[in-house]
Every structure is written in structure tokens, then in C-alpha cells.
């Protein structure tokens, strides 16, 4: 049986952030991730790159995204703070 490497804390938080963004993207009626580029003040290509590697979001981009998608703090907190420590 192959070995399974557990996710690092950063990888878990990245997955949580992407799941939260996806949830509120769908609630806002946005179908494509590239359409989030307008929300963060960047082009669609930049938005897609940020979502492929969530650690590269700038603070301003993340603030704009949270504000435009109306993500409540209690849903965002697990994606930014590792509660397993």
C-alpha cells in the first residue's frame, strides 16, 4: 500500500481558503474564477494564478476579494489561522 503524506498546515489552510472563496463565489453567482480578477482589481490571468497558489495573494487583493464576496470573518478565520496547533 502506498504511503500517504499528511498535508502540511499551510496546504490545509490553502485548501480551506479555496473552498471558502469557491463557496462565496457561487453564492455571488460568479461562474468562472477568472471573473474574480475584477473583484481584486487585477486581470483574469492574475486571478487564476493567485487561486492556483493562494499564498501569493497580496493583503490588498485578499481584502478586496473578502469585501466584494461578503465573506464573514468566521468563515475566513480557519483559512488564515491554523487551529490545530
QUILIN-V817548 format. One record per backbone hydrogen bond with DSSP energy under -0.5 kcal/mol. CO is the residue of the C=O (numbers start at 0). NH is the residue of the N-H. E is the energy in kcal/mol with one decimal. If there is no record, write none. Layout:
CO	NH	E
CO	NH	E
This chain:
2	4	-0.6
3	5	-0.5
7	11	-2.3
8	12	-2.2
9	13	-2.4
10	14	-2.3
11	15	-2.2
12	16	-2.5
13	17	-2.4
14	18	-2.3
15	19	-2.3
16	20	-2.7
17	21	-2.5
18	22	-2.3
19	23	-2.2
20	24	-2.2
21	25	-2.3
22	26	-1.9
23	27	-1.5
24	29	-2.4
25	28	-1.3
31	34	-0.7
32	35	-1.8
33	36	-1.6
34	37	-0.6
34	38	-0.6
35	39	-1.6
36	40	-0.7
36	41	-2.9
37	40	-0.5
42	46	-2.0
43	47	-2.4
44	48	-2.1
45	49	-2.6
46	50	-2.1
47	51	-1.6
48	52	-1.5
52	55	-2.3
53	56	-1.5
57	61	-2.4
58	62	-2.5
59	63	-2.4
60	64	-2.4
61	65	-2.7
62	66	-2.5
63	67	-2.8
64	68	-2.4
65	69	-0.8
65	70	-2.0
69	71	-0.6
71	74	-1.3
71	75	-1.4
72	76	-2.5
75	78	-1.1
75	79	-0.8
76	79	-1.2
76	80	-1.9
80	82	-0.8
81	84	-0.6
